């Protein structure tokens, strides 16, 4: 395992017991940019400096992805396109209350709306649902009732085809993520539970049908591969299902699926790419590998009773 980690050069954490003085905070803002020096700063000026850096980075991203592109939408998606810039602006607005960020967010969403009008993709990250849900939420914060009604009406027009996969990037749970986003920001019931329940039932039915062929309660395929990762496989699907209203036996299937994955991880702590590829321990990122799985396990530790008691899970969360 010697090649599976990098040495940690960071200083030990020292709790701040007394508030820093104005002079100490002013001096801290002028320290060098090395990470150890930043982490050694008093908490209040450190947070302010990180906030300034984040806002500067936000401005750079907006200029490079929107301001210098002639405001052309070559890719409307949140995953790789300018809807991601709009989402960044919305998150910035939530932190700072800067109305300019919200206004520009709405402007970009409007352009993405036109670009995605004929898209058949239905998910939050890569499809039409992401445009409509972010548009509706931004309109709500802006007090734009007309746009709010428009985006919600457009969201209701999204249809899920019978041949849709179940995964997060392009499939059913990716659409459910958009439903969760709307209910979180506009209020429970914006997307009724009886509507999402139909989608959840389909996902569970498909997972059980393939899961019967192995020891894992739920299993899914995307282009013939039984992926484990967050983008196309089990980790992403389980992550979203845990936010839905599940029957006791369905929640137990989610628990059993995660337990199966934990018991079959690599000795390195990483996770296989797919059910049929248990040898390649090379990919370590959100789409495939431990990073995406770690996020799902954090969710499981919060929402599933006694889930933290599963053997050796703690080192991952």
VEXDREN-2710 file (C-alpha; in Angstrom, 1 decimal):
% VEXDREN-2710
k/r/px/py/pz
1/UNK/0.0/0.0/0.0
2/UNK/3.0/2.3/0.0
3/UNK/2.0/3.8/-3.4
4/UNK/-1.6/4.3/-2.4
5/UNK/-1.2/7.6/-0.4
6/UNK/0.8/10.8/-0.2
7/UNK/2.6/11.9/3.0
8/UNK/0.6/14.5/5.0
9/UNK/2.7/17.6/5.5
10/UNK/0.0/19.5/7.3
11/UNK/0.5/20.8/10.8
12/UNK/-1.4/19.2/13.7
13/UNK/-4.8/20.9/14.4
14/UNK/-4.7/23.2/17.4
15/UNK/-8.1/24.3/18.7
16/UNK/-8.5/28.1/19.0
17/UNK/-9.2/28.9/22.7
18/UNK/-9.3/32.6/22.6
19/UNK/-10.7/35.1/20.0
20/UNK/-8.0/36.6/17.9
21/UNK/-7.3/40.4/18.2
22/UNK/-7.9/42.8/15.3
23/UNK/-4.1/43.2/15.0
24/UNK/-3.6/39.4/14.8
25/UNK/-6.3/39.1/12.2
26/UNK/-4.7/41.9/10.1
27/UNK/-1.3/40.3/10.3
28/UNK/-2.8/36.9/9.4
29/UNK/-4.3/38.3/6.2
30/UNK/-0.8/39.1/5.0
31/UNK/0.8/35.7/5.6
32/UNK/2.1/33.6/2.7
33/UNK/0.0/31.5/0.5
34/UNK/1.4/28.1/1.5
35/UNK/-1.2/25.7/2.9
36/UNK/0.6/25.1/6.2
37/UNK/0.8/28.9/6.8
38/UNK/-2.9/29.3/5.9
39/UNK/-3.9/26.5/8.3
40/UNK/-1.9/28.1/11.1
41/UNK/-3.9/31.3/10.9
42/UNK/-6.6/32.2/13.5
43/UNK/-10.0/30.8/12.4
44/UNK/-11.9/34.1/11.7
45/UNK/-9.3/35.6/9.3
46/UNK/-8.7/32.2/7.7
47/UNK/-12.4/31.9/6.8
48/UNK/-12.4/35.4/5.4
49/UNK/-9.4/34.7/3.3
50/UNK/-10.8/31.5/2.0
51/UNK/-14.0/33.3/1.2
52/UNK/-12.2/36.0/-0.7
53/UNK/-10.2/33.4/-2.7
54/UNK/-13.4/31.5/-3.5
55/UNK/-15.1/34.6/-4.8
56/UNK/-12.1/35.5/-6.9
57/UNK/-12.1/32.0/-8.4
58/UNK/-15.8/32.4/-9.1
59/UNK/-15.2/35.5/-11.0
60/UNK/-12.4/33.9/-13.1
61/UNK/-14.7/30.9/-13.9
62/UNK/-17.6/33.1/-14.9
63/UNK/-15.4/35.2/-17.2
64/UNK/-13.8/32.1/-18.9
65/UNK/-16.9/30.1/-19.3
66/UNK/-19.5/32.8/-20.0
67/UNK/-18.0/36.3/-20.3
68/UNK/-15.4/35.5/-23.0
69/UNK/-17.5/32.9/-24.9
70/UNK/-19.7/35.3/-26.6
71/UNK/-22.4/34.0/-24.3
72/UNK/-22.9/30.9/-26.6
73/UNK/-24.1/27.7/-25.1
74/UNK/-22.1/24.9/-26.6
75/UNK/-22.8/22.6/-23.7
76/UNK/-25.9/23.4/-21.5
77/UNK/-25.3/20.7/-18.9
78/UNK/-24.4/21.2/-15.2
79/UNK/-21.8/18.5/-15.5
80/UNK/-19.5/19.9/-18.2
81/UNK/-21.3/23.0/-19.4
82/UNK/-22.4/26.5/-18.5
83/UNK/-25.3/25.4/-16.3
84/UNK/-22.5/24.5/-13.9
85/UNK/-21.5/28.2/-14.0
86/UNK/-25.1/29.2/-13.2
87/UNK/-25.1/26.7/-10.3
88/UNK/-21.9/28.2/-9.0
89/UNK/-23.4/31.7/-9.2
90/UNK/-26.4/30.5/-7.3
91/UNK/-24.3/28.9/-4.6
92/UNK/-22.3/32.2/-4.4
93/UNK/-25.5/34.2/-4.0
94/UNK/-26.6/31.9/-1.1
95/UNK/-23.3/32.8/0.7
96/UNK/-23.0/36.5/-0.1
97/UNK/-26.5/37.7/-1.0
98/UNK/-25.1/39.4/-4.0
99/UNK/-28.0/40.0/-6.3
100/UNK/-25.7/40.3/-9.4
101/UNK/-24.8/36.7/-9.0
102/UNK/-28.5/35.7/-8.9
103/UNK/-29.3/37.8/-11.9
104/UNK/-26.4/36.4/-14.0
105/UNK/-27.4/32.9/-12.9
106/UNK/-30.9/33.5/-14.2
107/UNK/-29.5/34.9/-17.5
108/UNK/-27.4/31.8/-18.0
109/UNK/-30.2/29.4/-17.2
110/UNK/-32.4/31.2/-19.7
111/UNK/-29.8/30.6/-22.4
112/UNK/-29.5/26.9/-21.3
113/UNK/-33.3/26.6/-21.5
114/UNK/-33.3/27.5/-25.1
115/UNK/-30.3/25.2/-25.8
116/UNK/-31.9/22.2/-24.1
117/UNK/-35.4/22.5/-25.4
118/UNK/-35.1/19.5/-27.6
119/UNK/-32.8/17.5/-25.3
120/UNK/-33.9/14.0/-24.5
121/UNK/-31.7/13.8/-21.4
122/UNK/-33.7/14.1/-18.2
123/UNK/-31.3/14.3/-15.3
124/UNK/-30.2/17.1/-13.0
125/UNK/-26.5/16.8/-13.9
126/UNK/-26.7/16.2/-17.7
127/UNK/-30.3/16.9/-18.8
128/UNK/-33.3/19.1/-19.1
129/UNK/-34.4/18.6/-15.5
130/UNK/-31.3/20.4/-14.2
131/UNK/-32.1/23.5/-16.3
132/UNK/-35.8/23.6/-15.2
133/UNK/-35.1/22.9/-11.5
134/UNK/-32.3/25.4/-11.2
135/UNK/-34.3/28.0/-13.2
136/UNK/-37.3/27.6/-10.9
137/UNK/-35.2/27.9/-7.7
138/UNK/-33.4/31.0/-9.0
139/UNK/-36.7/32.5/-10.1
140/UNK/-38.1/31.9/-6.6
141/UNK/-35.2/33.7/-4.9
142/UNK/-35.5/36.6/-7.4
143/UNK/-39.2/36.9/-6.8
144/UNK/-39.9/36.3/-10.5
145/UNK/-43.2/34.4/-10.3
146/UNK/-43.7/34.3/-14.0
147/UNK/-40.4/32.5/-14.6
148/UNK/-41.0/30.3/-11.6
149/UNK/-44.3/29.1/-13.1
150/UNK/-42.7/28.7/-16.5
151/UNK/-39.8/26.4/-15.3
152/UNK/-42.1/24.3/-13.1
153/UNK/-44.4/23.8/-16.1
154/UNK/-41.5/22.8/-18.2
155/UNK/-40.3/20.4/-15.6
156/UNK/-43.7/18.7/-15.5
157/UNK/-43.4/18.1/-19.3
158/UNK/-40.3/15.9/-18.8
159/UNK/-41.1/12.3/-19.6
160/UNK/-39.2/9.3/-18.6
161/UNK/-38.9/6.7/-21.3
162/UNK/-39.3/3.0/-20.6
163/UNK/-35.7/2.3/-21.8
164/UNK/-34.1/4.8/-19.5
165/UNK/-31.3/3.5/-17.3
166/UNK/-31.4/3.8/-13.6
167/UNK/-28.0/5.5/-13.0
168/UNK/-27.3/9.1/-11.8
169/UNK/-25.7/10.8/-14.8
170/UNK/-28.3/9.9/-17.4
171/UNK/-31.0/7.8/-15.7
172/UNK/-33.9/7.7/-13.3
173/UNK/-32.1/8.6/-10.1
174/UNK/-30.6/11.6/-11.9
175/UNK/-34.1/12.8/-12.5
176/UNK/-35.0/12.0/-8.9
177/UNK/-32.1/14.2/-7.8
178/UNK/-33.7/17.2/-9.6
179/UNK/-37.0/16.4/-7.8
180/UNK/-35.1/16.5/-4.5
181/UNK/-33.5/19.8/-5.4
182/UNK/-36.9/21.4/-6.1
183/UNK/-38.4/20.0/-2.9
184/UNK/-35.4/21.2/-0.8
185/UNK/-35.5/24.8/-2.1
186/UNK/-39.2/25.3/-3.0
187/UNK/-40.8/23.2/-0.3
188/UNK/-41.8/19.6/0.3
189/UNK/-44.5/18.6/-2.1
190/UNK/-43.4/20.7/-5.0
191/UNK/-42.8/17.4/-6.7
192/UNK/-45.4/15.2/-5.0
193/UNK/-44.2/12.0/-3.3
194/UNK/-46.8/9.9/-5.2
195/UNK/-45.0/11.0/-8.4
196/UNK/-41.5/10.2/-7.3
197/UNK/-42.7/6.9/-5.7
198/UNK/-43.5/5.6/-9.2
199/UNK/-39.9/6.2/-10.3
200/UNK/-38.5/4.8/-7.1
201/UNK/-40.6/1.6/-7.5
202/UNK/-39.2/1.2/-11.0
203/UNK/-35.6/1.6/-9.8
204/UNK/-36.1/-0.9/-7.0
205/UNK/-37.9/-3.4/-9.3
206/UNK/-35.0/-3.3/-11.8
207/UNK/-32.4/-3.6/-9.1
208/UNK/-34.0/-6.6/-7.5
209/UNK/-34.4/-8.3/-10.8
210/UNK/-30.7/-8.2/-11.5
211/UNK/-29.7/-8.6/-7.9
212/UNK/-31.4/-12.0/-7.7
213/UNK/-28.6/-13.4/-9.8
214/UNK/-26.0/-12.7/-7.2
215/UNK/-25.5/-12.0/-3.5
216/UNK/-26.1/-8.3/-3.8
217/UNK/-29.8/-7.4/-3.1
218/UNK/-29.8/-4.6/-5.8
219/UNK/-27.8/-4.5/-9.0
220/UNK/-28.0/-2.4/-12.1
221/UNK/-26.6/-2.3/-15.6
222/UNK/-25.5/0.5/-17.8
223/UNK/-24.6/-0.5/-21.4
224/UNK/-24.1/-4.0/-20.2
225/UNK/-21.8/-3.2/-17.3
226/UNK/-22.7/-3.6/-13.7
227/UNK/-21.0/-0.5/-12.4
228/UNK/-20.3/0.2/-8.8
229/UNK/-19.4/3.9/-8.9
230/UNK/-21.3/7.2/-8.4
231/UNK/-21.8/8.3/-12.0
232/UNK/-23.2/5.1/-13.5
233/UNK/-23.6/2.5/-10.7
234/UNK/-24.5/1.4/-7.3
235/UNK/-22.9/4.2/-5.2
236/UNK/-24.8/7.0/-7.0
237/UNK/-28.1/5.1/-7.1
238/UNK/-27.9/4.2/-3.4
239/UNK/-27.0/7.8/-2.5
240/UNK/-30.2/9.1/-4.1
241/UNK/-32.5/6.3/-2.9
242/UNK/-31.5/7.1/0.7
243/UNK/-33.2/10.5/0.3
244/UNK/-36.4/9.0/-1.0
245/UNK/-39.4/7.6/1.0
246/UNK/-38.5/3.9/1.1
247/UNK/-40.5/1.0/2.5
248/UNK/-38.7/-1.0/5.3
249/UNK/-37.8/-3.8/2.9
250/UNK/-36.5/-1.4/0.3
251/UNK/-34.3/0.4/2.9
252/UNK/-33.0/-3.0/4.0
253/UNK/-32.1/-3.8/0.4
254/UNK/-30.1/-0.5/0.2
255/UNK/-28.4/-1.4/3.5
256/UNK/-27.6/-4.9/2.2
257/UNK/-26.2/-3.6/-1.1
258/UNK/-23.9/-1.2/0.7
259/UNK/-22.8/-3.9/3.1
260/UNK/-22.0/-6.2/0.1
261/UNK/-19.9/-3.4/-1.5
262/UNK/-18.0/-2.8/1.7
263/UNK/-17.2/-6.5/2.2
264/UNK/-15.9/-6.7/-1.4
265/UNK/-13.7/-3.6/-1.5
266/UNK/-10.0/-3.8/-2.2
267/UNK/-7.5/-4.1/0.6
268/UNK/-6.3/-0.6/-0.4
269/UNK/-9.7/0.8/0.6
270/UNK/-10.6/1.5/-3.0
271/UNK/-13.7/0.0/-4.7
272/UNK/-14.0/-2.0/-8.0
273/UNK/-15.2/-0.3/-11.1
274/UNK/-17.8/-2.9/-11.8
275/UNK/-19.2/-6.3/-10.5
276/UNK/-17.4/-8.1/-13.3
277/UNK/-14.0/-6.3/-12.8
278/UNK/-12.7/-7.2/-9.3
279/UNK/-9.0/-6.9/-10.2
280/UNK/-8.3/-3.4/-11.5
281/UNK/-7.5/-1.1/-8.6
282/UNK/-6.6/1.9/-10.7
283/UNK/-9.5/4.4/-10.8
284/UNK/-9.8/6.6/-7.7
285/UNK/-12.3/9.4/-8.5
286/UNK/-15.9/10.3/-8.2
287/UNK/-17.2/8.4/-11.2
288/UNK/-15.4/5.1/-10.3
289/UNK/-13.8/4.2/-7.0
290/UNK/-13.7/5.2/-3.4
291/UNK/-14.4/9.0/-3.5
292/UNK/-17.9/8.5/-4.8
293/UNK/-18.5/5.6/-2.5
294/UNK/-17.3/7.6/0.5
295/UNK/-20.0/10.2/-0.1
296/UNK/-22.6/7.5/-0.1
297/UNK/-21.3/6.0/3.1
298/UNK/-21.4/9.3/4.8
299/UNK/-25.1/9.6/3.8
300/UNK/-25.7/6.0/5.0
301/UNK/-24.1/6.8/8.4
302/UNK/-26.6/9.6/8.8
303/UNK/-29.9/8.1/7.6
304/UNK/-29.6/4.3/8.3
305/UNK/-29.8/3.2/11.9
306/UNK/-26.7/1.5/13.2
307/UNK/-25.0/1.6/9.8
308/UNK/-21.8/2.9/11.4
309/UNK/-21.5/-0.4/13.2
310/UNK/-20.6/-2.3/10.0
311/UNK/-17.1/-3.6/10.2
312/UNK/-14.2/-1.2/9.2
313/UNK/-16.5/1.4/7.7
314/UNK/-15.3/4.2/10.0
315/UNK/-12.0/4.8/8.3
316/UNK/-13.8/5.8/5.1
317/UNK/-16.2/8.3/6.7
END
